[in-house]
Amino acid sequence: MRDAMLRDPKTLAGGASAQEAGRMLARPEVRAVLVCDEGRLLGLVTAAELVMHVVAV
């Protein structure tokens, strides 16, 4: 797995806004953002998930 994993994954705090996530995901090299709180993984956000959330609001 070490060969396949990302060495420097992009992360956001659990309280970050959809705008912050969107800015990160707008970069072509970023396909997903890890959502963390105090070093603990809460989830993963992709551009598709973000769009579905924004459209639903």
Z-matrix of the N, CA and C atoms (Angstrom, degrees):
N
C 1 1.439
C 2 1.525 1 111.42
N 3 1.302 2 117.00 1 -31.16
C 4 1.461 3 120.05 2 -177.76
C 5 1.523 4 112.47 3 -55.12
N 6 1.322 5 116.69 4 -36.19
C 7 1.464 6 120.60 5 -179.50
C 8 1.525 7 111.95 6 -71.14
N 9 1.323 8 117.77 7 -26.90
C 10 1.467 9 121.74 8 -176.07
C 11 1.524 10 113.42 9 -93.40
N 12 1.323 11 117.62 10 -21.07
C 13 1.467 12 119.43 11 -173.69
C 14 1.524 13 112.85 12 -76.10
N 15 1.325 14 114.86 13 156.01
C 16 1.461 15 121.19 14 174.23
C 17 1.517 16 108.63 15 -77.31
N 18 1.307 17 117.05 16 134.99
C 19 1.462 18 120.83 17 -178.83
C 20 1.526 19 112.16 18 -81.74
N 21 1.311 20 116.89 19 -29.47
C 22 1.460 21 120.85 20 -176.90
C 23 1.531 22 109.48 21 -134.44
N 24 1.342 23 117.28 22 70.66
C 25 1.463 24 118.63 23 -177.59
C 26 1.528 25 111.18 24 -67.33
N 27 1.314 26 115.98 25 148.26
C 28 1.465 27 121.31 26 177.50
C 29 1.523 28 108.05 27 -79.20
N 30 1.336 29 115.70 28 137.60
C 31 1.459 30 120.26 29 -178.69
C 32 1.522 31 111.01 30 -131.55
N 33 1.317 32 114.48 31 154.97
C 34 1.463 33 123.05 32 174.06
C 35 1.516 34 108.36 33 -134.11
N 36 1.317 35 116.20 34 152.73
C 37 1.462 36 120.91 35 174.39
C 38 1.526 37 109.06 36 -73.01
N 39 1.313 38 116.50 37 154.23
C 40 1.457 39 121.29 38 179.98
C 41 1.513 40 113.54 39 -58.26
N 42 1.314 41 118.20 40 -27.36
C 43 1.459 42 121.83 41 -179.51
C 44 1.516 43 114.33 42 -91.35
N 45 1.320 44 117.73 43 6.41
C 46 1.470 45 121.33 44 -178.88
C 47 1.528 46 110.40 45 -66.07
N 48 1.318 47 115.43 46 154.88
C 49 1.466 48 120.67 47 -179.06
C 50 1.527 49 111.34 48 -85.38
N 51 1.327 50 114.97 49 163.77
C 52 1.462 51 120.84 50 175.04
C 53 1.525 52 109.99 51 -62.23
N 54 1.327 53 116.85 52 -32.82
C 55 1.471 54 120.53 53 177.94
C 56 1.524 55 111.12 54 -62.52
N 57 1.321 56 116.16 55 -43.57
C 58 1.468 57 119.74 56 179.04
C 59 1.526 58 110.71 57 -61.97
N 60 1.322 59 116.17 58 -43.95
C 61 1.464 60 120.27 59 178.07
C 62 1.523 61 110.03 60 -62.85
N 63 1.322 62 116.69 61 -42.25
C 64 1.461 63 121.15 62 179.88
C 65 1.513 64 112.57 63 -61.28
N 66 1.324 65 116.62 64 -40.29
C 67 1.469 66 119.93 65 178.39
C 68 1.531 67 110.88 66 -62.13
N 69 1.315 68 116.32 67 -41.00
C 70 1.466 69 119.43 68 179.60
C 71 1.528 70 110.93 69 -69.03
N 72 1.334 71 115.88 70 -43.99
C 73 1.461 72 120.33 71 -176.51
C 74 1.526 73 112.87 72 -73.80
N 75 1.328 74 117.37 73 -12.91
C 76 1.469 75 120.73 74 178.03
C 77 1.526 76 111.49 75 -72.41
N 78 1.317 77 116.62 76 -18.81
C 79 1.467 78 119.93 77 178.17
C 80 1.533 79 109.10 78 -75.45
N 81 1.322 80 117.44 79 131.37
C 82 1.466 81 120.02 80 -175.85
C 83 1.531 82 114.33 81 -59.45
N 84 1.314 83 117.58 82 -28.52
C 85 1.467 84 119.80 83 -178.09
C 86 1.528 85 113.19 84 -81.55
N 87 1.330 86 118.01 85 -9.61
C 88 1.469 87 121.65 86 -178.71
C 89 1.524 88 108.97 87 -102.56
N 90 1.334 89 116.00 88 113.00
C 91 1.463 90 120.58 89 -179.09
C 92 1.518 91 112.53 90 -100.75
N 93 1.331 92 116.40 91 -19.26
C 94 1.461 93 121.06 92 179.66
C 95 1.522 94 108.51 93 -158.25
N 96 1.329 95 115.47 94 156.02
C 97 1.463 96 121.90 95 178.80
C 98 1.525 97 107.78 96 -126.62
N 99 1.323 98 116.04 97 131.60
C 100 1.458 99 120.98 98 175.93
C 101 1.522 100 108.78 99 -81.49
N 102 1.321 101 116.79 100 135.79
C 103 1.461 102 121.82 101 177.20
C 104 1.524 103 106.97 102 -104.07
N 105 1.337 104 116.05 103 121.27
C 106 1.463 105 121.44 104 -174.33
C 107 1.523 106 110.93 105 -128.15
N 108 1.324 107 114.85 106 156.63
C 109 1.456 108 121.60 107 174.42
C 110 1.519 109 107.72 108 -141.22
N 111 1.317 110 116.29 109 118.34
C 112 1.466 111 122.59 110 -178.98
C 113 1.524 112 111.69 111 51.48
N 114 1.340 113 115.78 112 44.46
C 115 1.452 114 120.91 113 177.26
C 116 1.515 115 115.47 114 80.28
N 117 1.321 116 117.12 115 -1.21
C 118 1.464 117 120.98 116 -178.87
C 119 1.525 118 110.14 117 -103.09
N 120 1.306 119 117.52 118 132.96
C 121 1.454 120 122.17 119 179.24
C 122 1.525 121 109.99 120 -72.58
N 123 1.342 122 115.59 121 123.98
C 124 1.460 123 120.92 122 177.83
C 125 1.522 124 111.71 123 -99.49
N 126 1.330 125 116.47 124 -31.15
C 127 1.453 126 119.94 125 -178.32
C 128 1.510 127 111.90 126 174.40
N 129 1.314 128 114.53 127 -168.05
C 130 1.453 129 123.10 128 -175.45
C 131 1.520 130 108.14 129 -137.25
N 132 1.318 131 117.38 130 136.35
C 133 1.466 132 121.93 131 178.28
C 134 1.526 133 108.43 132 -119.47
N 135 1.327 134 115.47 133 131.86
C 136 1.461 135 121.52 134 173.48
C 137 1.523 136 108.06 135 -112.58
N 138 1.314 137 116.40 136 167.30
C 139 1.467 138 120.13 137 178.28
C 140 1.524 139 110.31 138 -60.42
N 141 1.320 140 117.84 139 -40.78
C 142 1.470 141 121.09 140 -179.86
C 143 1.527 142 110.95 141 -62.50
N 144 1.329 143 117.53 142 -43.76
C 145 1.466 144 121.27 143 178.72
C 146 1.520 145 110.81 144 -63.70
N 147 1.319 146 116.44 145 -40.45
C 148 1.458 147 120.87 146 -179.73
C 149 1.526 148 110.64 147 -64.19
N 150 1.326 149 117.10 148 -43.97
C 151 1.470 150 120.88 149 178.87
C 152 1.524 151 110.04 150 -61.54
N 153 1.329 152 117.92 151 -44.57
C 154 1.473 153 120.48 152 179.23
C 155 1.523 154 110.87 153 -60.87
N 156 1.324 155 117.29 154 -39.43
C 157 1.464 156 121.16 155 179.31
C 158 1.529 157 110.81 156 -65.67
N 159 1.312 158 117.00 157 -46.46
C 160 1.467 159 121.40 158 -177.49
C 161 1.526 160 110.48 159 -65.60
N 162 1.316 161 117.80 160 -41.17
C 163 1.467 162 121.71 161 179.60
C 164 1.524 163 110.49 162 -66.13
N 165 1.323 164 117.16 163 -35.40
C 166 1.463 165 121.21 164 -178.05
C 167 1.524 166 112.81 165 -72.98
N 168 1.313 167 117.71 166 -21.32
C 169 1.470 168 120.86 167 -176.28
C 170 1.464 169 111.79 168 -78.98
